[in-house]
């Protein structure tokens, strides 16, 4: 069975432009010679040392930045703005404090000018999946950090995106809450079938969630390793303490430290 490729990068590079005339004014090459396919329905994580270009690569995938060299296509077409069917979630939940939980989730529907009533059932279903039934009318300031990220995930998925791009969405959370949200995200992908791409510093998070993990080198970032995670699904928190799981995380650590 052939798996459809959504994103395709070939010799992809990105450099931040020079600023002014001082010693530190030269262009900074963030990414170099990236060859990458992102397949429909997979969960892909991107890891690497700080400053290796992970977030730059994510911005290229969103269309918020444009390549300096090489090519990047979505469904075989170039793009200079977010492709249709892309959802995003970030470390900061970016929720609007003057709107309720439900109104925050439905914000993309309003922006897309779709009938709000058509998505109410979907919003309630998503709240059920993330464990927030009964919080529909709560104010954002009443929620914990973990709850806010659950709302952010619901908002990112409300318009049925084909791809969900996640830039360290759990980085600011405590370890226990983060692990709870691994299960939530796993369940969301299982139910929605969305392709998911995650930027993370947590190797255990990458192994737990992913079908495949790529490792970027120090800046300028290039792919130095690809790891297929062949562990049964669904995965439980107990799986993170098995020898097989730990071996995957250790291999990734060695590739980053190399």
ABEGO torsion letter per residue (X at the ends): XBBBBABBBBGBBBBBBBBEABAAABBBBABBGBBBBBBBGBBBBBBEBBGAGAAAAAAAAAGABBBABEBBBBGGBBBABBBBGBBBBBABAGBBAABBAAAAAAAAAAAAGBBAAAAAAAAAAAAAAAGABGAAABBAAABBAAAAAAAAAAAAAAAGBABBBBBGAAAABBAAAAAAAAAAAAAAAAAAGBBBBBBBABAAAAAAABABBBBBBBOBBBBABBBBBBBBOBBBAAAAABAAAAAAAAAAAAAAAX
